[in-house]
């Protein structure tokens, strides 16, 4: 029989994705393992080899398991656009923008798609590790839930329930979740995990014993808080971002519909990254980044009306490098023309920041999703140092942008002074050559010596760390029983 294990939580952001990632690495040493999340709501996404779009968490989990990500690992991805609308992506392809009510009206059809994706994975792998979403006991959603109770009923897996002690009330949240689970689901919960613990274990132990007594379920792990990083699953994680003492400062503009901010996490090893709210002052920094967005039109309007847009133009005029990725690239141009595809206000044309001589048009509901490799063709003090070399990345965007001076082959654009760069390439800072050239320029400008650091395999470190705080013997026992 196929083996399954499901990890659910008492709420969002309790650490489900991190624990699944670690378990994918640990258990892949004994079984062939694949991750699975029936439905994900996230603006951080990844493009598979086939050009399909999935949540970035499942891509990282697949990497942890040593396999290639596929759309079956996250058959439903919802990308919020605003005004209660989300782009619905089924098996990697966008099908429509829908309001929540319209989406849930077709939930039986969606569940059939989910079941098919799971069946295909279970035909290929010995063990499927299933991740829930949000809180497992969302009683208002039970009649249309496909990701928690829906998958639990479909597969009947042993379940691990994770609670977050950092937020307080962990015992109540675990006990309350168990009591609110449907009767046919509650008995599937075989282990409890307390995550993000910072205190004295001796003070926690009496509570653990009482929790085990009243629930009859063992606490199979207390995981200390750790700074080990893997790419963040969704925008909630931005709130956990803290600065460091690095002398190089980079401001990332936190747009209302910011997406794929994981693009900039590779810079956190080398620079102090500050996510700047639109109602905040733009701080003095060594570089500014405009990230991707799920709604370029609406975010462009807010960027200008907030006053941050004009301040970016002023900083660029002083020679501060400005990098725009995807929607951020579109905002750097002279104009954005929308036929009613991108924004929420119907067809319109708005001005961009005018830092690049490009224009963008949203003419049809068609998204470009693909992995690419491009030559560096731009000039200037950043791109000129690596001109002729190649960079890799992935594209996830609607709209077409016309540029006279491309930065990367047929992609992107670069200003005359070489300090304003726009591109559709997500994952650009994962390229050692571009990252080193960009940071080297920033360090040199401050009279500092830039040293490329060797970044460890965070996934392996994470697996060792979490595995050392989980009762893996009990987990293996759960799997053998299935």
C-alpha positions, 0 to 999 in steps of 0.5 A: 500500500502507498504511504501517506503523512499529513501535516496540518496546523492550528492556524496560518504561519505555524510552520507547516511548510517548514516541517514538511520540507524537513520531512521530505529531506529526512524521509527521502533517505528511506522512501521515494517522496513527493510533497502535495498541497491540494490548494495554495493561496500565495503570491510567491510562485515557481515555474516548473520545467513544463511551464506550469505555475505552482506555489514556491513552497511545493517547489522547495519541498520537491527539491528537498525530496530530490525530485523535480517539481510538477504541477500535480504537487500543487494542483490549485493555486490562488493568487489574490488580486484585490477586491475579493478577486483571485487568479485561479490556477489549475494544474499550472495554468490560469483559468480565470479571475474569480471571486471567492463565491464563484470559485467555491460554486465549482468546488466539486469539480476542483476536488476531482482535479485534486484527486486526479493529481494526487493519484498520479503522484501516488502512482510514482512515489512510495510516500506522499507528504500532504500539507494542509492550509491555514487552520485545520479547524475552519468550521465555516469551510468544512462543507467546501474544504478540499485542502484539510478535511477534504484530503483527510477524507480522501486519503485517510492519512496519519496526521501531525498537528502543529501549533505555534507557541510564539504567538501564545496560547499554544495548548488552547489552540491545539486542544481547540483544534482537535475538539473542532475537527469532525469526528471522522477526522479527529482520530487520524491525528497521531502526533502533536508538534509545538513549534518556535519554542524559545523558553525553558523546557522545564517550564513547558513540560508540565503543560505537555504532560497535561495536553497528552493526558487530556487528548490521548495524543503524544507530543512528538516534538518541541522545535526551538525557534531557528533563523535557518531560512528557506524561501518564504511561502507567502506575504505573511512571512514579510512581517518576520523579516528583520534587518541586520547590521550589514553596512549595505542597505537595500530598500524593497518597496512593499507594494500592496500586491507584492509577489515573489519577494523570495527573489530578494532573499538571496541578498539577505546574506550580504545586505540589510534588506528593508521592506518599505511600506508605501505610507513610510518614508523612503530611507536613504539606501544604497539601492532600491528594488521594485518587486513583482506584483499581482496587480501592476495597474493598481499598485502603480497608482498607489505608488505615485499617490503615496509619494514613494514613486517621485522619491524613487525618481529623485533617488535614481537621479542621484545615482542610486541603482534601481532594479525592477523585477516583473511588475516592478520592471513594468512600473519603471517604464514610460506608460502602462496600457491596460485593456481591462486585463490587469487592473480592477478599474477597467481599461485605462492608460497610466504613466510609469516612473519613466526611468526606462524607455519602455512601454507595457501593454496588457492586451489579452488574458494570457500569462507567460510562464517559462524557465529561461536562460538569457545572455547578459547584453546590457552595459554599465557598471553592473551589467557591463562587468558580466556582459556575454555571460548567461543568467537563468530564471523564470518568467511569470507575467501578463503583458508585453513590454517593448524595449529598445535597449534590452538587458538580457538578450531579448528581455528587460531594459537598462538605462543609459547610465546602467544603474536602472535595470528592469527584467521579467526574470524571477530568480535573478539574484540566485545567479552568482554572477549577477548577484556578485556584480550588483553587490560588488558595485554597492560595496565598492561605492561605499569603499568596502570590500565585497566577499562572496560568502559560501551559502550552506545547504539550508535545506539539509541543515533544516532537516538535521535541526528539525529531525533532531527535535522530532520523535522520528521513531514514532513517525516511521511507525505511523508510516509503517502502519499505513 
